[in-house]
Amino acid sequence: MNDIFDGMTPIDGGFHVKDVNDEHCVDVMRMAYNWRVVLSQRGHTLYDHGWCYFGHGHDENGHPRSMHTALLRAVAAAIAWDGTGSPDGHDKQAC
């Protein structure tokens, strides 16, 4: 079974998931209470947009959220996302 993190590169504050074109990449970054999928400029220094995956509170079915499940949701969304529109399953658009 492949690990979900295979092929990702650790970066300061999170993981580089993939490059989507010559200018942008998709990263997953740790925030205080969530994980965030971000569309970054290559080099990971400037973020164009971010989408939060909550690691606190309860989901729409009343189940408690955790930082671990938030990380898994964010990584899965980042892997599947092509960098256009919004990634699936986010709880809030951050910026």
C-alpha positions in Angstrom: 0.0 0.0 0.0 1.4 3.4 -1.0 1.8 6.0 1.7 -0.2 9.2 1.0 3.0 11.3 1.6 5.1 9.5 -1.0 6.5 12.0 -3.5 5.9 15.0 -1.3 8.7 17.2 -0.1 8.8 18.6 3.5 9.1 22.4 3.4 9.1 24.9 6.3 5.7 24.6 7.9 4.3 21.9 5.7 4.7 19.9 2.5 5.2 20.6 -1.2 2.7 18.4 -3.0 3.3 19.2 -6.7 4.0 21.8 -9.3 1.0 22.7 -11.4 2.7 24.9 -14.0 5.9 26.9 -14.6 4.8 29.6 -12.0 2.7 27.8 -9.3 2.7 24.8 -7.0 0.4 23.3 -4.5 1.5 23.0 -0.9 -0.2 21.9 2.4 0.7 24.2 5.3 0.2 23.8 9.1 -1.8 26.6 10.7 -2.7 27.0 14.4 -6.1 25.1 14.2 -6.1 23.6 10.7 -4.2 22.6 7.7 -4.3 24.7 4.6 -4.0 23.8 0.9 -2.3 26.8 -0.8 -1.6 27.8 -4.3 2.0 29.1 -4.1 4.4 30.7 -6.4 7.2 28.3 -7.1 9.8 28.6 -4.4 7.0 28.6 -1.6 7.6 32.2 -0.6 4.4 33.8 -1.8 0.9 32.4 -1.5 -1.8 33.3 -4.0 -4.8 31.6 -2.3 -5.5 29.2 0.6 -8.2 26.9 1.7 -8.7 25.6 5.3 -9.3 22.1 6.4 -10.4 22.4 10.0 -8.7 20.4 12.7 -11.1 21.5 15.5 -14.8 21.4 16.2 -17.2 18.9 14.6 -17.9 18.0 11.0 -21.3 18.3 9.3 -22.2 14.9 10.8 -21.3 15.8 14.3 -18.1 13.8 14.4 -15.1 15.5 16.2 -12.4 16.8 13.9 -8.7 16.3 14.6 -5.5 17.8 13.2 -4.6 14.3 11.9 -7.8 14.0 9.9 -7.5 17.6 8.7 -4.0 16.8 7.4 -5.2 13.7 5.6 -8.2 15.6 4.0 -6.0 18.5 2.9 -3.3 16.2 1.4 -5.9 14.1 -0.4 -7.5 17.3 -1.8 -4.1 18.7 -2.8 -3.1 15.6 -4.7 -6.3 15.5 -6.6 -6.5 19.3 -7.3 -5.3 20.7 -10.6 -4.7 24.2 -9.3 -7.7 25.8 -10.8 -10.9 26.8 -9.0 -11.0 25.5 -5.5 -9.8 22.2 -4.0 -12.5 19.8 -2.9 -13.8 19.5 0.6 -12.4 22.7 2.1 -14.1 24.2 5.1 -13.2 27.9 4.4 -11.4 29.9 1.8 -8.6 31.7 3.7 -7.4 34.3 1.3 
